[in-house]
Amino acid sequence: MDATVAVSAVRDVGPDTIALELESPDGFTAQPGQFVKLLGTVDGEEYARFYTLSSPSVDDTFEVTVGVDPEEAGAFSRYLLALTPGDTLDISGPFGRNFYDGESRAVVLAGGPGVGPAVGIAEAALADGSEAAIVYQTDAPAHQERLDALREAGVSVSITAGDISAAVEDAVTGDPGEQLFVYGFAEFVDDATAALEAAAVDADEAKFENFG
């Protein structure tokens, strides 16, 4: 689907991180873990970037999480940061096949911006009456309020700046119906794969989304 949508809200959700809440166009359907393409023209140049959904549903609005390094932010990142409620944005999607699909237990390994789909998937799982666990590698957590709320609701949440192997071993139960998800940049995907193998988990059974 290609559509022009209105910005509902722009929230600061952590160090150098914002959440964009966008109005869902008619007929838009997407699952936590899928991603959309955001498009815009800045100073006559066209840009298109992919962002994974960070909301558990898309009924009226949906959310994407945008991490921006102020020292390295490009023109399109600065454009997204400057958006305010009522502005419009072109989108395309959703895309992706590695999403939450009602599994009875979702274990999400997240690096950096992977926390967006992690919180969305965990919240969706809780809403379905399922279980969830998050292992989040970062030294500057984003979505801390949502992570705290998930922890209070019974979700296992482990946040570490270092090796995730021990946390992964603790989070994985091997129970039937458990699904592993991995979201992050290439270096984190490699770390997560190694951690799964160290925990005697078949990494081929996990759903991966490599951000490049």
Backbone torsions as a table, in degrees:
resi	resn	phi	psi	omega
1	MET	NA	134.4	172.3
2	ASP	-111.6	131.7	-176.7
3	ALA	-156.6	160.4	170.6
4	THR	-107.2	124.4	-173.6
5	VAL	-123.0	156.8	178.3
6	ALA	-92.4	147.3	174.6
7	VAL	-81.0	124.1	178.4
8	SER	-89.7	-37.7	-177.7
9	ALA	-160.3	152.9	173.2
10	VAL	-129.2	118.6	-175.4
11	ARG	-122.1	142.0	171.6
12	ASP	-81.6	117.8	-175.1
13	VAL	-119.5	14.2	177.8
14	GLY	155.6	179.6	-179.2
15	PRO	-56.7	120.2	177.0
16	ASP	54.6	35.0	-176.2
17	THR	-139.5	132.4	174.6
18	ILE	-125.0	158.7	172.0
19	ALA	-114.9	126.7	176.1
20	LEU	-99.5	119.4	174.6
21	GLU	-99.2	124.0	-174.1
22	LEU	-120.7	145.2	177.7
23	GLU	-70.8	134.7	179.5
24	SER	-76.9	126.5	177.5
25	PRO	-70.7	159.8	178.5
26	ASP	-56.8	132.3	177.6
27	GLY	82.7	2.1	-177.9
28	PHE	-77.2	125.7	175.7
29	THR	-131.5	138.7	179.2
30	ALA	-160.4	156.2	-179.4
31	GLN	-113.7	150.7	177.2
32	PRO	-56.2	128.3	-176.9
33	GLY	108.1	-19.3	173.2
34	GLN	-78.5	171.3	-177.9
35	PHE	-135.3	160.1	178.7
36	VAL	-123.9	159.9	175.3
37	LYS	-102.6	126.5	175.0
38	LEU	-101.0	134.9	-175.4
39	LEU	-126.6	149.0	178.1
40	GLY	-167.6	161.8	177.5
41	THR	-116.4	124.6	-178.5
42	VAL	-125.2	120.1	179.9
43	ASP	52.3	40.4	176.5
44	GLY	82.5	-2.5	-179.6
45	GLU	-107.7	134.3	-178.5
46	GLU	-87.4	137.4	179.5
47	TYR	-126.9	151.2	174.2
48	ALA	-147.4	125.8	-179.7
49	ARG	-134.9	148.7	-179.2
50	PHE	-99.7	137.3	177.9
51	TYR	-137.2	135.6	-178.2
52	THR	-83.0	141.7	178.8
53	LEU	-60.4	139.3	175.9
54	SER	-119.6	11.8	176.5
55	SER	-106.0	150.3	-179.3
56	PRO	-76.0	-15.8	-180.0
57	SER	-149.5	171.7	-179.1
58	VAL	-131.6	27.0	-172.2
59	ASP	-56.8	-57.0	180.0
60	ASP	-112.0	-38.5	177.5
61	THR	-137.7	165.6	172.1
62	PHE	-140.1	162.4	-173.4
63	GLU	-127.4	143.6	167.6
64	VAL	-126.4	149.9	-179.5
65	THR	-106.3	131.1	-175.2
66	VAL	-120.9	115.4	174.8
67	GLY	-95.1	131.4	-175.7
68	VAL	-134.6	121.3	172.4
69	ASP	-84.0	113.0	-175.4
70	PRO	-59.8	-23.4	-179.7
71	GLU	-84.9	-16.6	-177.0
72	GLU	-123.8	4.3	-175.3
73	ALA	-61.9	131.7	176.7
74	GLY	-86.3	-177.1	-176.4
75	ALA	-61.9	-40.2	-177.2
76	PHE	-73.0	-36.4	176.4
77	SER	-61.9	-43.6	177.9
78	ARG	-63.9	-35.5	177.1
79	TYR	-62.0	-46.1	179.0
80	LEU	-64.2	-40.2	180.0
81	LEU	-62.4	-29.4	-176.2
82	ALA	-86.0	-4.8	-179.1
83	LEU	-65.6	147.5	176.6
84	THR	-133.2	160.4	179.0
85	PRO	-52.6	133.4	-177.8
86	GLY	101.2	-22.6	173.6
87	ASP	-65.9	161.8	178.7
88	THR	-117.4	158.8	-176.3
89	LEU	-148.0	137.8	176.3
90	ASP	-84.6	137.3	178.7
91	ILE	-131.5	161.3	172.8
92	SER	-143.5	142.3	179.0
93	GLY	134.8	-167.3	10.2
94	PRO	-83.6	164.6	178.1
95	PHE	-127.5	163.4	173.1
96	GLY	102.8	141.2	179.7
97	ARG	-113.2	-2.9	-177.0
98	ASN	-101.7	74.6	-174.4
99	PHE	-130.0	166.5	176.7
100	TYR	-67.3	130.1	-175.4
101	ASP	-131.8	40.0	175.7
102	GLY	81.7	17.2	179.7
103	GLU	-61.1	150.7	-175.3
104	SER	-72.6	-21.1	174.5
105	ARG	-147.1	125.7	179.9
106	ALA	-112.9	122.3	175.9
107	VAL	-113.4	115.9	-174.3
108	VAL	-111.8	122.9	173.8
109	LEU	-100.9	120.4	-171.7
110	ALA	-126.7	134.7	173.2
111	GLY	-120.7	131.1	177.9
112	GLY	54.9	-120.6	-177.2
113	PRO	-68.2	-6.1	175.2
114	GLY	-64.2	-11.6	177.4
115	VAL	-64.4	-27.2	178.8
116	GLY	-58.2	-62.0	176.8
117	PRO	-62.4	-28.2	179.9
118	ALA	-60.9	-48.7	-178.7
119	VAL	-70.5	-36.5	178.5
120	GLY	-63.2	-44.1	179.5
121	ILE	-66.1	-44.6	-178.9
122	ALA	-62.4	-41.4	178.9
123	GLU	-66.5	-38.5	177.4
124	ALA	-65.5	-40.4	179.2
125	ALA	-62.6	-44.9	178.6
126	LEU	-60.7	-41.7	180.0
127	ALA	-62.1	-28.0	178.6
128	ASP	-85.8	-2.5	-175.6
129	GLY	80.1	17.7	180.0
130	SER	-99.0	176.9	179.7
131	GLU	-102.1	161.1	179.0
132	ALA	-152.7	155.4	173.9
133	ALA	-145.9	146.0	179.7
134	ILE	-128.5	131.6	169.4
135	VAL	-117.3	117.6	-169.4
136	TYR	-123.0	115.6	179.4
137	GLN	-96.5	113.7	179.8
138	THR	-168.5	157.2	171.4
139	ASP	-110.0	4.5	178.9
140	ALA	-147.3	81.5	-172.2
141	PRO	-60.6	139.3	169.8
142	ALA	-108.2	164.6	-179.0
143	HIS	55.6	36.7	-177.1
144	GLN	-59.8	-40.3	-179.1
145	GLU	-62.3	-42.3	179.3
146	ARG	-69.4	-37.5	176.6
147	LEU	-63.6	-42.2	178.0
148	ASP	-63.2	-41.3	179.5
149	ALA	-65.6	-38.4	177.4
150	LEU	-64.8	-42.1	178.5
151	ARG	-61.1	-42.5	178.8
152	GLU	-65.3	-26.7	-179.9
153	ALA	-85.2	0.0	175.6
154	GLY	107.1	2.9	177.8
155	VAL	-79.9	136.3	174.5
156	SER	-76.9	117.3	-179.0
157	VAL	-123.0	118.5	177.9
158	SER	-119.6	124.7	179.5
159	ILE	-119.1	125.4	-178.9
160	THR	-145.9	146.3	176.6
161	ALA	-90.0	-10.1	-175.4
162	GLY	-112.7	-144.4	-177.3
163	ASP	-62.8	137.0	-176.8
164	ILE	-101.9	3.8	-172.4
165	SER	-57.4	-48.1	-178.0
166	ALA	-64.6	-41.2	-180.0
167	ALA	-64.9	-38.4	178.7
168	VAL	-65.2	-44.4	179.4
169	GLU	-60.5	-37.6	178.5
170	ASP	-70.4	-35.4	-174.5
171	ALA	-77.6	-32.2	-175.6
172	VAL	-82.9	126.7	179.5
173	THR	-103.7	-25.1	-175.8
174	GLY	77.5	6.9	-179.6
175	ASP	-66.6	150.0	175.6
176	PRO	-58.3	138.9	179.8
177	GLY	89.4	-4.8	177.8
178	GLU	-77.3	134.2	178.9
179	GLN	-123.8	131.4	177.4
180	LEU	-94.0	137.3	175.9
181	PHE	-126.2	142.8	177.4
182	VAL	-132.5	123.6	179.9
183	TYR	-132.0	125.4	177.3
184	GLY	164.5	-179.0	177.3
185	PHE	-74.2	169.3	-170.1
186	ALA	-55.2	-42.5	-178.7
187	GLU	-62.0	-41.1	178.5
188	PHE	-68.4	-40.0	178.5
189	VAL	-57.5	-40.6	177.1
190	ASP	-63.9	-43.6	178.7
191	ASP	-62.5	-42.9	-178.9
192	ALA	-65.8	-40.2	178.1
193	THR	-61.7	-43.9	178.7
194	ALA	-63.8	-39.9	179.7
195	ALA	-65.6	-39.3	177.8
196	LEU	-65.0	-43.0	179.3
197	GLU	-64.8	-37.3	178.0
198	ALA	-65.9	-27.8	178.2
199	ALA	-89.6	11.4	179.4
200	ALA	61.9	37.0	177.6
201	VAL	-108.2	135.4	177.9
202	ASP	-73.4	105.9	-177.0
203	ALA	-62.7	-23.1	179.4
204	ASP	-66.1	-18.2	179.9
205	GLU	-86.3	-8.4	-179.9
206	ALA	-82.7	156.4	173.8
207	LYS	-98.1	117.3	-175.2
208	PHE	-108.6	142.4	168.0
209	GLU	-132.9	106.7	-177.7
210	ASN	-92.3	119.5	-177.1
211	PHE	-80.9	0.9	177.4
212	GLY	103.2	NA	NA
